[in-house]
Amino acid sequence: MPKALKSNDNDALRRLEAELTYLKRKFQIGQELKLQWTPNNGPKSGEVTGGAIRIYEADQTKALDTLRHEFIEYVLVNEFVAPYKRLINKLISLFEEEMYRRKEELVEKLLEASCEKPGERRTSCGLI
């Protein structure tokens, strides 16, 4: 790679990192996010995965716009989607607890019914 291009890439990467630092400070969120800049001609401009904002745009202006877009999308997901996920997970947990309780009650009733002899009711299934 020619030295001038490598220098431009380093400058662009420093600009992207400075912008991410600015966004983190401004919004007080996303401190855990890292930046990965991998310019290519793929179908995506960028994405947030595994604690990193991945930018694929080669053009510095487009890369900055993509970084801002991905950061804002990350904030929205954390602020609006994550609470719904927590709510749904809590509901699932409560439902599972209720179903376990009902199952145990039914097992006890069936066990009790299986121990009864015609005309008498027993409290245990011990051998006589």
Residue pairs with C-beta under 8 A, 6 or more apart in sequence:
1 9
8 60
9 39
11 60
12 37
12 60
12 63
13 35
13 37
15 60
15 64
16 35
16 37
16 55
16 63
16 64
16 67
17 35
19 64
19 67
19 68
20 33
20 35
20 53
20 67
20 71
23 30
23 67
23 68
23 71
24 30
24 31
24 33
27 71
27 75
29 75
29 78
29 79
30 71
30 74
30 75
30 78
32 51
33 48
33 51
33 52
33 53
33 71
33 74
34 51
34 52
34 53
35 52
35 53
35 55
35 67
36 52
36 53
36 54
36 55
37 54
37 55
37 63
38 54
38 55
38 56
39 55
39 56
39 57
39 58
39 63
40 56
40 58
41 58
42 56
44 56
45 55
45 56
45 57
45 62
45 66
45 69
46 53
46 54
46 55
46 56
46 57
46 63
46 66
46 67
46 69
46 70
47 53
47 54
47 70
48 54
48 70
48 73
48 74
48 77
53 67
53 70
53 71
53 74
54 70
55 63
55 66
55 67
55 70
56 66
57 63
57 65
57 66
111 125
114 125
115 122
115 124
115 125
116 122
